[in-house]
Amino acid sequence: MKQTGFKRRVPIPVSVRFDIYAFPTHAIKDHACIWIFANHVQQISAIEDSTKGKSLIVFWSGFQFELEVSQHTLQKQLDRTEVCRYVFTIGLEQQFV
């Protein structure tokens, strides 16, 4: 939170060295919350016939997972994870300069 300024649904660097980052789908106290490892996500798409915001995540392995979270929210979380990756990668690079 301190490094990125994000207050809610904050992505975490599991291992900066090995480029492993994860993001939550809901608030971390919500029982529906699951963590997605960003490097495994190939595609996020909306499920159009849904009255609620539902999405389909397609992973590089071919596995598909349906979530009751809007495509917009998941994409925002993926984008936040990229910001997190950038902040920590730049910080790591500056240690060796």
Jmol script that loads the backbone (N, CA, C; Angstrom):
load data "model"
ATOM      1  N   MET A   1       0.834  -1.189   0.000  1.00  0.00           N
ATOM      2  CA  MET A   1       0.000   0.000   0.000  1.00  0.00           C
ATOM      3  C   MET A   1       0.881   1.256   0.000  1.00  0.00           C
ATOM      4  N   LYS A   2       1.928   1.207   0.781  1.00  0.00           N
ATOM      5  CA  LYS A   2       2.824   2.355   0.877  1.00  0.00           C
ATOM      6  C   LYS A   2       3.524   2.636  -0.459  1.00  0.00           C
ATOM      7  N   GLN A   3       3.923   1.597  -1.153  1.00  0.00           N
ATOM      8  CA  GLN A   3       4.668   1.756  -2.405  1.00  0.00           C
ATOM      9  C   GLN A   3       3.797   2.216  -3.571  1.00  0.00           C
ATOM     10  N   THR A   4       2.542   1.794  -3.594  1.00  0.00           N
ATOM     11  CA  THR A   4       1.682   2.085  -4.752  1.00  0.00           C
ATOM     12  C   THR A   4       0.612   3.141  -4.491  1.00  0.00           C
ATOM     13  N   GLY A   5       0.264   3.340  -3.228  1.00  0.00           N
ATOM     14  CA  GLY A   5      -0.816   4.264  -2.901  1.00  0.00           C
ATOM     15  C   GLY A   5      -2.191   3.631  -2.976  1.00  0.00           C
ATOM     16  N   PHE A   6      -2.270   2.363  -3.357  1.00  0.00           N
ATOM     17  CA  PHE A   6      -3.561   1.668  -3.421  1.00  0.00           C
ATOM     18  C   PHE A   6      -4.050   1.389  -2.006  1.00  0.00           C
ATOM     19  N   LYS A   7      -5.342   1.591  -1.785  1.00  0.00           N
ATOM     20  CA  LYS A   7      -5.916   1.396  -0.453  1.00  0.00           C
ATOM     21  C   LYS A   7      -6.744   0.123  -0.339  1.00  0.00           C
ATOM     22  N   ARG A   8      -7.362  -0.286  -1.442  1.00  0.00           N
ATOM     23  CA  ARG A   8      -8.252  -1.448  -1.420  1.00  0.00           C
ATOM     24  C   ARG A   8      -7.848  -2.424  -2.507  1.00  0.00           C
ATOM     25  N   ARG A   9      -8.092  -3.703  -2.240  1.00  0.00           N
ATOM     26  CA  ARG A   9      -7.771  -4.770  -3.201  1.00  0.00           C
ATOM     27  C   ARG A   9      -6.356  -4.602  -3.756  1.00  0.00           C
ATOM     28  N   VAL A  10      -5.419  -4.524  -2.862  1.00  0.00           N
ATOM     29  CA  VAL A  10      -4.024  -4.248  -3.208  1.00  0.00           C
ATOM     30  C   VAL A  10      -3.332  -5.509  -3.727  1.00  0.00           C
ATOM     31  N   PRO A  11      -2.725  -5.439  -4.912  1.00  0.00           N
ATOM     32  CA  PRO A  11      -1.936  -6.572  -5.408  1.00  0.00           C
ATOM     33  C   PRO A  11      -0.701  -6.758  -4.520  1.00  0.00           C
ATOM     34  N   ILE A  12      -0.184  -7.975  -4.491  1.00  0.00           N
ATOM     35  CA  ILE A  12       1.003  -8.214  -3.674  1.00  0.00           C
ATOM     36  C   ILE A  12       2.130  -8.819  -4.508  1.00  0.00           C
ATOM     37  N   PRO A  13       3.353  -8.408  -4.213  1.00  0.00           N
ATOM     38  CA  PRO A  13       4.507  -9.063  -4.826  1.00  0.00           C
ATOM     39  C   PRO A  13       4.846 -10.304  -4.005  1.00  0.00           C
ATOM     40  N   VAL A  14       4.561 -11.458  -4.544  1.00  0.00           N
ATOM     41  CA  VAL A  14       4.872 -12.705  -3.852  1.00  0.00           C
ATOM     42  C   VAL A  14       6.378 -12.917  -3.883  1.00  0.00           C
ATOM     43  N   SER A  15       6.972 -12.707  -5.057  1.00  0.00           N
ATOM     44  CA  SER A  15       8.422 -12.779  -5.220  1.00  0.00           C
ATOM     45  C   SER A  15       8.832 -11.818  -6.327  1.00  0.00           C
ATOM     46  N   VAL A  16       9.439 -10.705  -5.922  1.00  0.00           N
ATOM     47  CA  VAL A  16       9.906  -9.726  -6.906  1.00  0.00           C
ATOM     48  C   VAL A  16      11.022 -10.348  -7.749  1.00  0.00           C
ATOM     49  N   ARG A  17      11.884 -11.089  -7.099  1.00  0.00           N
ATOM     50  CA  ARG A  17      13.019 -11.717  -7.796  1.00  0.00           C
ATOM     51  C   ARG A  17      12.568 -12.629  -8.939  1.00  0.00           C
ATOM     52  N   PHE A  18      11.484 -13.387  -8.697  1.00  0.00           N
ATOM     53  CA  PHE A  18      10.994 -14.324  -9.707  1.00  0.00           C
ATOM     54  C   PHE A  18       9.775 -13.797 -10.469  1.00  0.00           C
ATOM     55  N   ASP A  19       9.479 -12.499 -10.303  1.00  0.00           N
ATOM     56  CA  ASP A  19       8.399 -11.833 -11.034  1.00  0.00           C
ATOM     57  C   ASP A  19       7.045 -12.512 -10.805  1.00  0.00           C
ATOM     58  N   ILE A  20       6.729 -12.761  -9.534  1.00  0.00           N
ATOM     59  CA  ILE A  20       5.457 -13.396  -9.176  1.00  0.00           C
ATOM     60  C   ILE A  20       4.613 -12.394  -8.401  1.00  0.00           C
ATOM     61  N   TYR A  21       3.485 -12.029  -8.988  1.00  0.00           N
ATOM     62  CA  TYR A  21       2.567 -11.063  -8.387  1.00  0.00           C
ATOM     63  C   TYR A  21       1.153 -11.640  -8.429  1.00  0.00           C
ATOM     64  N   ALA A  22       0.369 -11.306  -7.401  1.00  0.00           N
ATOM     65  CA  ALA A  22      -1.006 -11.790  -7.335  1.00  0.00           C
ATOM     66  C   ALA A  22      -1.936 -10.631  -6.989  1.00  0.00           C
ATOM     67  N   PHE A  23      -3.191 -10.760  -7.427  1.00  0.00           N
ATOM     68  CA  PHE A  23      -4.175  -9.730  -7.089  1.00  0.00           C
ATOM     69  C   PHE A  23      -5.460 -10.387  -6.588  1.00  0.00           C
ATOM     70  N   PRO A  24      -6.157  -9.710  -5.662  1.00  0.00           N
ATOM     71  CA  PRO A  24      -7.409 -10.240  -5.129  1.00  0.00           C
ATOM     72  C   PRO A  24      -8.589  -9.872  -6.017  1.00  0.00           C
ATOM     73  N   THR A  25      -9.596 -10.735  -6.021  1.00  0.00           N
ATOM     74  CA  THR A  25     -10.801 -10.457  -6.807  1.00  0.00           C
ATOM     75  C   THR A  25     -11.823  -9.634  -6.027  1.00  0.00           C
ATOM     76  N   HIS A  26     -11.753  -9.689  -4.716  1.00  0.00           N
ATOM     77  CA  HIS A  26     -12.675  -8.970  -3.825  1.00  0.00           C
ATOM     78  C   HIS A  26     -11.853  -8.397  -2.670  1.00  0.00           C
ATOM     79  N   ALA A  27     -12.536  -7.734  -1.747  1.00  0.00           N
ATOM     80  CA  ALA A  27     -11.868  -7.296  -0.519  1.00  0.00           C
ATOM     81  C   ALA A  27     -11.327  -8.536   0.185  1.00  0.00           C
ATOM     82  N   ILE A  28     -10.163  -8.416   0.800  1.00  0.00           N
ATOM     83  CA  ILE A  28      -9.529  -9.610   1.362  1.00  0.00           C
ATOM     84  C   ILE A  28     -10.313 -10.231   2.517  1.00  0.00           C
ATOM     85  N   LYS A  29     -11.200  -9.478   3.141  1.00  0.00           N
ATOM     86  CA  LYS A  29     -12.037 -10.034   4.216  1.00  0.00           C
ATOM     87  C   LYS A  29     -13.298 -10.707   3.681  1.00  0.00           C
ATOM     88  N   ASP A  30     -13.567 -10.545   2.409  1.00  0.00           N
ATOM     89  CA  ASP A  30     -14.738 -11.147   1.764  1.00  0.00           C
ATOM     90  C   ASP A  30     -14.458 -12.632   1.513  1.00  0.00           C
ATOM     91  N   HIS A  31     -15.362 -13.489   1.919  1.00  0.00           N
ATOM     92  CA  HIS A  31     -15.176 -14.936   1.743  1.00  0.00           C
ATOM     93  C   HIS A  31     -15.122 -15.352   0.267  1.00  0.00           C
ATOM     94  N   ALA A  32     -15.626 -14.505  -0.614  1.00  0.00           N
ATOM     95  CA  ALA A  32     -15.590 -14.816  -2.049  1.00  0.00           C
ATOM     96  C   ALA A  32     -14.244 -14.457  -2.685  1.00  0.00           C
ATOM     97  N   CYS A  33     -13.362 -13.832  -1.914  1.00  0.00           N
ATOM     98  CA  CYS A  33     -12.079 -13.386  -2.457  1.00  0.00           C
ATOM     99  C   CYS A  33     -11.179 -14.566  -2.829  1.00  0.00           C
ATOM    100  N   ILE A  34     -10.653 -14.502  -4.037  1.00  0.00           N
ATOM    101  CA  ILE A  34      -9.611 -15.438  -4.447  1.00  0.00           C
ATOM    102  C   ILE A  34      -8.459 -14.612  -5.007  1.00  0.00           C
ATOM    103  N   TRP A  35      -7.293 -15.201  -5.027  1.00  0.00           N
ATOM    104  CA  TRP A  35      -6.105 -14.512  -5.528  1.00  0.00           C
ATOM    105  C   TRP A  35      -5.741 -15.094  -6.886  1.00  0.00           C
ATOM    106  N   ILE A  36      -5.491 -14.211  -7.836  1.00  0.00           N
ATOM    107  CA  ILE A  36      -5.126 -14.593  -9.193  1.00  0.00           C
ATOM    108  C   ILE A  36      -3.657 -14.218  -9.415  1.00  0.00           C
ATOM    109  N   PHE A  37      -2.888 -15.144  -9.954  1.00  0.00           N
ATOM    110  CA  PHE A  37      -1.497 -14.857 -10.281  1.00  0.00           C
ATOM    111  C   PHE A  37      -1.455 -14.261 -11.685  1.00  0.00           C
ATOM    112  N   ALA A  38      -1.036 -12.998 -11.753  1.00  0.00           N
ATOM    113  CA  ALA A  38      -1.148 -12.203 -12.972  1.00  0.00           C
ATOM    114  C   ALA A  38      -0.451 -12.819 -14.185  1.00  0.00           C
ATOM    115  N   ASN A  39       0.710 -13.419 -13.996  1.00  0.00           N
ATOM    116  CA  ASN A  39       1.446 -13.979 -15.136  1.00  0.00           C
ATOM    117  C   ASN A  39       0.719 -15.140 -15.804  1.00  0.00           C
ATOM    118  N   HIS A  40      -0.249 -15.721 -15.141  1.00  0.00           N
ATOM    119  CA  HIS A  40      -0.967 -16.863 -15.688  1.00  0.00           C
ATOM    120  C   HIS A  40      -2.190 -16.463 -16.509  1.00  0.00           C
ATOM    121  N   VAL A  41      -2.587 -15.180 -16.431  1.00  0.00           N
ATOM    122  CA  VAL A  41      -3.787 -14.712 -17.122  1.00  0.00           C
ATOM    123  C   VAL A  41      -3.487 -14.431 -18.588  1.00  0.00           C
ATOM    124  N   GLN A  42      -4.209 -15.118 -19.450  1.00  0.00           N
ATOM    125  CA  GLN A  42      -4.083 -14.859 -20.890  1.00  0.00           C
ATOM    126  C   GLN A  42      -5.116 -13.834 -21.338  1.00  0.00           C
ATOM    127  N   GLN A  43      -6.360 -13.982 -20.834  1.00  0.00           N
ATOM    128  CA  GLN A  43      -7.446 -13.129 -21.317  1.00  0.00           C
ATOM    129  C   GLN A  43      -8.530 -13.023 -20.253  1.00  0.00           C
ATOM    130  N   ILE A  44      -9.163 -11.861 -20.198  1.00  0.00           N
ATOM    131  CA  ILE A  44     -10.326 -11.643 -19.340  1.00  0.00           C
ATOM    132  C   ILE A  44     -11.439 -11.143 -20.249  1.00  0.00           C
ATOM    133  N   SER A  45     -12.580 -11.804 -20.205  1.00  0.00           N
ATOM    134  CA  SER A  45     -13.696 -11.356 -21.048  1.00  0.00           C
ATOM    135  C   SER A  45     -14.987 -11.348 -20.244  1.00  0.00           C
ATOM    136  N   ALA A  46     -15.881 -10.472 -20.635  1.00  0.00           N
ATOM    137  CA  ALA A  46     -17.190 -10.371 -19.988  1.00  0.00           C
ATOM    138  C   ALA A  46     -18.073 -11.502 -20.470  1.00  0.00           C
ATOM    139  N   ILE A  47     -18.937 -11.976 -19.597  1.00  0.00           N
ATOM    140  CA  ILE A  47     -19.962 -12.943 -19.984  1.00  0.00           C
ATOM    141  C   ILE A  47     -21.209 -12.117 -20.268  1.00  0.00           C
ATOM    142  N   GLU A  48     -21.528 -11.994 -21.534  1.00  0.00           N
ATOM    143  CA  GLU A  48     -22.541 -11.045 -22.009  1.00  0.00           C
ATOM    144  C   GLU A  48     -23.963 -11.341 -21.537  1.00  0.00           C
ATOM    145  N   ASP A  49     -24.338 -12.594 -21.426  1.00  0.00           N
ATOM    146  CA  ASP A  49     -25.730 -12.926 -21.089  1.00  0.00           C
ATOM    147  C   ASP A  49     -25.992 -12.864 -19.586  1.00  0.00           C
ATOM    148  N   SER A  50     -25.085 -12.316 -18.845  1.00  0.00           N
ATOM    149  CA  SER A  50     -25.198 -12.248 -17.398  1.00  0.00           C
ATOM    150  C   SER A  50     -25.841 -10.930 -16.977  1.00  0.00           C
ATOM    151  N   THR A  51     -26.795 -10.993 -16.037  1.00  0.00           N
ATOM    152  CA  THR A  51     -27.374  -9.764 -15.507  1.00  0.00           C
ATOM    153  C   THR A  51     -26.440  -9.161 -14.464  1.00  0.00           C
ATOM    154  N   LYS A  52     -25.702  -9.996 -13.759  1.00  0.00           N
ATOM    155  CA  LYS A  52     -24.673  -9.522 -12.842  1.00  0.00           C
ATOM    156  C   LYS A  52     -23.382  -9.388 -13.635  1.00  0.00           C
ATOM    157  N   GLY A  53     -22.423  -8.689 -13.067  1.00  0.00           N
ATOM    158  CA  GLY A  53     -21.119  -8.601 -13.716  1.00  0.00           C
ATOM    159  C   GLY A  53     -20.369  -9.909 -13.549  1.00  0.00           C
ATOM    160  N   LYS A  54     -20.320 -10.705 -14.599  1.00  0.00           N
ATOM    161  CA  LYS A  54     -19.571 -11.954 -14.568  1.00  0.00           C
ATOM    162  C   LYS A  54     -18.489 -11.908 -15.635  1.00  0.00           C
ATOM    163  N   SER A  55     -17.413 -12.601 -15.357  1.00  0.00           N
ATOM    164  CA  SER A  55     -16.297 -12.635 -16.293  1.00  0.00           C
ATOM    165  C   SER A  55     -15.765 -14.044 -16.437  1.00  0.00           C
ATOM    166  N   LEU A  56     -15.026 -14.212 -17.511  1.00  0.00           N
ATOM    167  CA  LEU A  56     -14.332 -15.463 -17.761  1.00  0.00           C
ATOM    168  C   LEU A  56     -12.851 -15.142 -17.861  1.00  0.00           C
ATOM    169  N   ILE A  57     -12.062 -15.813 -17.023  1.00  0.00           N
ATOM    170  CA  ILE A  57     -10.614 -15.670 -17.111  1.00  0.00           C
ATOM    171  C   ILE A  57     -10.089 -16.904 -17.819  1.00  0.00           C
ATOM    172  N   VAL A  58      -9.287 -16.673 -18.844  1.00  0.00           N
ATOM    173  CA  VAL A  58      -8.631 -17.764 -19.560  1.00  0.00           C
ATOM    174  C   VAL A  58      -7.152 -17.685 -19.195  1.00  0.00           C
ATOM    175  N   PHE A  59      -6.629 -18.794 -18.699  1.00  0.00           N
ATOM    176  CA  PHE A  59      -5.235 -18.858 -18.308  1.00  0.00           C
ATOM    177  C   PHE A  59      -4.410 -19.444 -19.449  1.00  0.00           C
ATOM    178  N   TRP A  60      -3.099 -19.199 -19.416  1.00  0.00           N
ATOM    179  CA  TRP A  60      -2.203 -19.685 -20.459  1.00  0.00           C
ATOM    180  C   TRP A  60      -2.235 -21.203 -20.574  1.00  0.00           C
ATOM    181  N   SER A  61      -2.582 -21.893 -19.504  1.00  0.00           N
ATOM    182  CA  SER A  61      -2.658 -23.351 -19.538  1.00  0.00           C
ATOM    183  C   SER A  61      -3.884 -23.857 -20.295  1.00  0.00           C
ATOM    184  N   GLY A  62      -4.815 -22.928 -20.607  1.00  0.00           N
ATOM    185  CA  GLY A  62      -6.055 -23.312 -21.268  1.00  0.00           C
ATOM    186  C   GLY A  62      -7.221 -23.434 -20.297  1.00  0.00           C
ATOM    187  N   PHE A  63      -6.923 -23.463 -19.006  1.00  0.00           N
ATOM    188  CA  PHE A  63      -7.964 -23.536 -17.986  1.00  0.00           C
ATOM    189  C   PHE A  63      -8.797 -22.258 -18.017  1.00  0.00           C
ATOM    190  N   GLN A  64     -10.124 -22.412 -17.882  1.00  0.00           N
ATOM    191  CA  GLN A  64     -11.027 -21.263 -17.872  1.00  0.00           C
ATOM    192  C   GLN A  64     -11.774 -21.237 -16.550  1.00  0.00           C
ATOM    193  N   PHE A  65     -11.956 -20.029 -16.029  1.00  0.00           N
ATOM    194  CA  PHE A  65     -12.589 -19.881 -14.722  1.00  0.00           C
ATOM    195  C   PHE A  65     -13.592 -18.741 -14.775  1.00  0.00           C
ATOM    196  N   GLU A  66     -14.836 -19.032 -14.400  1.00  0.00           N
ATOM    197  CA  GLU A  66     -15.894 -18.027 -14.396  1.00  0.00           C
ATOM    198  C   GLU A  66     -15.985 -17.399 -13.006  1.00  0.00           C
ATOM    199  N   LEU A  67     -16.074 -16.073 -12.985  1.00  0.00           N
ATOM    200  CA  LEU A  67     -16.149 -15.344 -11.720  1.00  0.00           C
ATOM    201  C   LEU A  67     -17.314 -14.368 -11.723  1.00  0.00           C
ATOM    202  N   GLU A  68     -17.885 -14.145 -10.560  1.00  0.00           N
ATOM    203  CA  GLU A  68     -18.931 -13.138 -10.417  1.00  0.00           C
ATOM    204  C   GLU A  68     -18.295 -11.795 -10.080  1.00  0.00           C
ATOM    205  N   VAL A  69     -17.455 -11.362 -10.990  1.00  0.00           N
ATOM    206  CA  VAL A  69     -16.772 -10.074 -10.907  1.00  0.00           C
ATOM    207  C   VAL A  69     -16.774  -9.515 -12.328  1.00  0.00           C
ATOM    208  N   SER A  70     -17.001  -8.218 -12.458  1.00  0.00           N
ATOM    209  CA  SER A  70     -17.068  -7.636 -13.799  1.00  0.00           C
ATOM    210  C   SER A  70     -15.701  -7.660 -14.487  1.00  0.00           C
ATOM    211  N   GLN A  71     -15.750  -7.660 -15.797  1.00  0.00           N
ATOM    212  CA  GLN A  71     -14.519  -7.609 -16.590  1.00  0.00           C
ATOM    213  C   GLN A  71     -13.749  -6.337 -16.250  1.00  0.00           C
ATOM    214  N   HIS A  72     -14.457  -5.240 -16.086  1.00  0.00           N
ATOM    215  CA  HIS A  72     -13.827  -3.962 -15.758  1.00  0.00           C
ATOM    216  C   HIS A  72     -13.023  -4.063 -14.459  1.00  0.00           C
ATOM    217  N   THR A  73     -13.615  -4.646 -13.439  1.00  0.00           N
ATOM    218  CA  THR A  73     -12.939  -4.785 -12.146  1.00  0.00           C
ATOM    219  C   THR A  73     -11.705  -5.666 -12.257  1.00  0.00           C
ATOM    220  N   LEU A  74     -11.832  -6.789 -12.939  1.00  0.00           N
ATOM    221  CA  LEU A  74     -10.679  -7.689 -13.096  1.00  0.00           C
ATOM    222  C   LEU A  74      -9.575  -7.044 -13.916  1.00  0.00           C
ATOM    223  N   GLN A  75      -9.944  -6.314 -14.969  1.00  0.00           N
ATOM    224  CA  GLN A  75      -8.937  -5.640 -15.777  1.00  0.00           C
ATOM    225  C   GLN A  75      -8.233  -4.560 -14.961  1.00  0.00           C
ATOM    226  N   LYS A  76      -9.013  -3.861 -14.141  1.00  0.00           N
ATOM    227  CA  LYS A  76      -8.429  -2.839 -13.271  1.00  0.00           C
ATOM    228  C   LYS A  76      -7.435  -3.480 -12.299  1.00  0.00           C
ATOM    229  N   GLN A  77      -7.781  -4.627 -11.757  1.00  0.00           N
ATOM    230  CA  GLN A  77      -6.879  -5.330 -10.843  1.00  0.00           C
ATOM    231  C   GLN A  77      -5.607  -5.783 -11.563  1.00  0.00           C
ATOM    232  N   LEU A  78      -5.758  -6.252 -12.776  1.00  0.00           N
ATOM    233  CA  LEU A  78      -4.595  -6.663 -13.568  1.00  0.00           C
ATOM    234  C   LEU A  78      -3.705  -5.449 -13.864  1.00  0.00           C
ATOM    235  N   ASP A  79      -4.326  -4.316 -14.187  1.00  0.00           N
ATOM    236  CA  ASP A  79      -3.570  -3.086 -14.428  1.00  0.00           C
ATOM    237  C   ASP A  79      -2.847  -2.623 -13.161  1.00  0.00           C
ATOM    238  N   ARG A  80      -3.513  -2.710 -12.019  1.00  0.00           N
ATOM    239  CA  ARG A  80      -2.884  -2.344 -10.749  1.00  0.00           C
ATOM    240  C   ARG A  80      -1.689  -3.250 -10.458  1.00  0.00           C
ATOM    241  N   THR A  81      -1.812  -4.501 -10.831  1.00  0.00           N
ATOM    242  CA  THR A  81      -0.717  -5.439 -10.623  1.00  0.00           C
ATOM    243  C   THR A  81       0.485  -5.047 -11.472  1.00  0.00           C
ATOM    244  N   GLU A  82       0.224  -4.565 -12.680  1.00  0.00           N
ATOM    245  CA  GLU A  82       1.317  -4.086 -13.533  1.00  0.00           C
ATOM    246  C   GLU A  82       1.997  -2.864 -12.918  1.00  0.00           C
ATOM    247  N   VAL A  83       1.226  -1.984 -12.306  1.00  0.00           N
ATOM    248  CA  VAL A  83       1.807  -0.832 -11.607  1.00  0.00           C
ATOM    249  C   VAL A  83       2.682  -1.327 -10.459  1.00  0.00           C
ATOM    250  N   CYS A  84       2.182  -2.282  -9.705  1.00  0.00           N
ATOM    251  CA  CYS A  84       2.936  -2.875  -8.597  1.00  0.00           C
ATOM    252  C   CYS A  84       4.238  -3.483  -9.116  1.00  0.00           C
ATOM    253  N   ARG A  85       4.147  -4.233 -10.191  1.00  0.00           N
ATOM    254  CA  ARG A  85       5.336  -4.865 -10.794  1.00  0.00           C
ATOM    255  C   ARG A  85       6.354  -3.798 -11.193  1.00  0.00           C
ATOM    256  N   TYR A  86       5.885  -2.729 -11.816  1.00  0.00           N
ATOM    257  CA  TYR A  86       6.765  -1.655 -12.249  1.00  0.00           C
ATOM    258  C   TYR A  86       7.464  -1.009 -11.047  1.00  0.00           C
ATOM    259  N   VAL A  87       6.690  -0.654 -10.021  1.00  0.00           N
ATOM    260  CA  VAL A  87       7.243   0.005  -8.831  1.00  0.00           C
ATOM    261  C   VAL A  87       8.315  -0.865  -8.181  1.00  0.00           C
ATOM    262  N   PHE A  88       8.041  -2.142  -8.020  1.00  0.00           N
ATOM    263  CA  PHE A  88       9.003  -3.013  -7.352  1.00  0.00           C
ATOM    264  C   PHE A  88      10.186  -3.364  -8.251  1.00  0.00           C
ATOM    265  N   THR A  89       9.976  -3.459  -9.548  1.00  0.00           N
ATOM    266  CA  THR A  89      11.079  -3.750 -10.463  1.00  0.00           C
ATOM    267  C   THR A  89      12.048  -2.575 -10.519  1.00  0.00           C
ATOM    268  N   ILE A  90      11.513  -1.361 -10.606  1.00  0.00           N
ATOM    269  CA  ILE A  90      12.362  -0.164 -10.628  1.00  0.00           C
ATOM    270  C   ILE A  90      13.130  -0.061  -9.316  1.00  0.00           C
ATOM    271  N   GLY A  91      12.471  -0.338  -8.197  1.00  0.00           N
ATOM    272  CA  GLY A  91      13.133  -0.305  -6.889  1.00  0.00           C
ATOM    273  C   GLY A  91      14.239  -1.324  -6.804  1.00  0.00           C
ATOM    274  N   LEU A  92      14.003  -2.500  -7.347  1.00  0.00           N
ATOM    275  CA  LEU A  92      15.015  -3.561  -7.328  1.00  0.00           C
ATOM    276  C   LEU A  92      16.197  -3.195  -8.209  1.00  0.00           C
ATOM    277  N   GLU A  93      15.923  -2.610  -9.378  1.00  0.00           N
ATOM    278  CA  GLU A  93      16.988  -2.210 -10.284  1.00  0.00           C
ATOM    279  C   GLU A  93      17.858  -1.108  -9.665  1.00  0.00           C
ATOM    280  N   GLN A  94      17.227  -0.186  -8.941  1.00  0.00           N
ATOM    281  CA  GLN A  94      17.973   0.922  -8.347  1.00  0.00           C
ATOM    282  C   GLN A  94      18.902   0.460  -7.231  1.00  0.00           C
ATOM    283  N   GLN A  95      18.619  -0.692  -6.624  1.00  0.00           N
ATOM    284  CA  GLN A  95      19.489  -1.235  -5.578  1.00  0.00           C
ATOM    285  C   GLN A  95      20.835  -1.643  -6.158  1.00  0.00           C
ATOM    286  N   PHE A  96      20.874  -1.988  -7.440  1.00  0.00           N
ATOM    287  CA  PHE A  96      22.091  -2.499  -8.054  1.00  0.00           C
ATOM    288  C   PHE A  96      22.817  -1.464  -8.908  1.00  0.00           C
ATOM    289  N   VAL A  97      22.354  -0.208  -8.870  1.00  0.00           N
ATOM    290  CA  VAL A  97      22.984   0.848  -9.671  1.00  0.00           C
ATOM    291  C   VAL A  97      24.095   1.490  -8.882  1.00  0.00           C
TER     292      VAL A  97
END
end "model"
wireframe off; spacefill off
backbone 0.3
color backbone group
